[in-house]
Amino acid sequence: QVQLVESGGGLVQAGGSLRLSCAASGRTFSTNTMAWFRQGPGKESACVAAITWNPDYTYYPDPVKGRFTIARDNAKNTVYLQMNSLKPEDTAVYYCAAKKGGISRVPGAYDYWGQGTQVTVSS
């Protein structure tokens, strides 16, 4: 099994930055892709970033492209989401997820999930 623990959420003003962390433990070698999803009030879960290392590839949807960056630190078994130029519409609970195989935008494709961390952006 794989365990994922997110941290780094909080309250920030529009235009500010946050860095989320996702620490993985357990059988991390069994996964090839990690991703960040978010779910705002009354909205469905949406993928905001994903990274795979076989092959090496990253994915960002248009609403966050150029503002969010996903990165991986193999030595620490940790994935980060750097969020810059935050907007009120970025307010959501952010979840870390992991799966076998390649990148998917579909939540149901992921095998492991963290507990979520709240990000609130004030205007």
C-alpha positions in Angstrom: 0.0 0.0 0.0 0.9 3.7 -0.4 0.1 6.4 2.1 -0.1 10.0 1.1 -0.1 13.0 3.5 -0.6 16.6 2.2 0.4 19.8 4.0 0.9 23.4 3.2 -2.6 24.7 2.7 -3.9 27.9 4.3 -5.3 31.3 3.7 -3.6 33.7 1.3 -4.5 36.9 -0.5 -5.1 37.1 -4.2 -1.7 37.3 -6.0 0.1 35.4 -3.3 1.8 32.0 -3.4 1.6 28.7 -1.5 3.5 25.5 -1.8 1.7 22.2 -1.1 3.6 19.1 -0.2 2.6 15.4 -0.5 4.8 13.0 1.4 4.5 9.4 0.2 5.3 6.2 2.2 4.9 2.5 1.8 5.3 0.8 -1.6 5.9 3.9 -3.5 7.8 1.9 -6.2 4.4 0.5 -7.4 3.3 3.9 -8.7 4.4 5.8 -11.8 2.2 8.9 -11.7 1.3 11.4 -9.0 -1.2 14.2 -9.4 -3.0 17.0 -7.6 -6.8 17.4 -7.7 -9.0 20.1 -6.2 -12.6 20.4 -5.3 -14.2 23.7 -4.7 -17.6 24.3 -3.1 -20.3 22.8 -5.2 -17.9 21.7 -7.9 -16.6 18.4 -9.1 -13.1 17.2 -8.5 -10.7 18.4 -11.2 -7.1 17.6 -11.9 -4.8 20.6 -11.7 -1.4 19.0 -12.2 0.2 15.6 -12.8 3.7 14.2 -13.2 4.9 10.8 -14.5 8.5 9.6 -14.8 8.2 6.8 -17.3 8.1 8.6 -19.6 9.0 12.0 -18.1 5.9 14.2 -18.6 3.9 16.8 -16.8 0.3 18.0 -17.3 -1.5 21.2 -16.5 -4.9 22.4 -17.5 -5.4 25.9 -19.0 -6.8 27.5 -15.8 -3.5 26.9 -13.9 -0.9 26.7 -16.7 1.9 29.1 -16.1 0.9 29.6 -12.5 1.2 26.1 -10.9 4.2 23.8 -11.1 4.4 20.2 -10.0 7.8 18.8 -8.9 9.1 15.6 -7.4 11.9 15.0 -4.9 12.8 11.3 -5.1 15.2 11.4 -2.1 12.3 12.6 0.1 9.5 10.7 -1.6 7.7 14.0 -1.8 5.7 15.8 -4.5 5.2 19.5 -4.4 2.7 21.9 -6.0 4.0 25.4 -6.2 1.1 27.8 -6.7 1.8 31.4 -7.7 -0.4 34.3 -8.7 -3.3 32.7 -6.8 -6.9 33.8 -7.6 -10.1 33.5 -5.6 -11.3 30.8 -8.0 -8.4 28.6 -6.9 -10.1 28.2 -3.5 -10.7 24.5 -2.9 -9.6 21.4 -1.0 -6.5 20.1 -2.7 -5.8 16.4 -2.8 -2.7 14.4 -3.7 -3.2 11.2 -5.6 -1.1 8.4 -7.1 -1.6 5.6 -9.6 0.1 3.0 -11.7 0.7 3.7 -15.3 0.4 7.0 -17.1 -1.3 10.4 -16.4 -5.1 10.5 -16.2 -7.4 13.5 -15.5 -10.0 11.2 -14.1 -10.2 10.8 -10.3 -11.4 7.2 -10.5 -8.2 6.2 -12.2 -6.1 6.9 -9.1 -5.3 4.2 -6.6 -4.2 6.2 -3.6 -5.3 9.5 -2.1 -4.3 11.9 0.7 -6.6 13.5 3.2 -6.7 16.9 1.5 -5.6 20.3 2.5 -7.7 23.5 2.3 -6.5 26.4 0.2 -8.4 29.7 0.6 -7.6 32.7 -1.6 -9.2 36.0 -0.5 -9.9 38.9 -2.8 
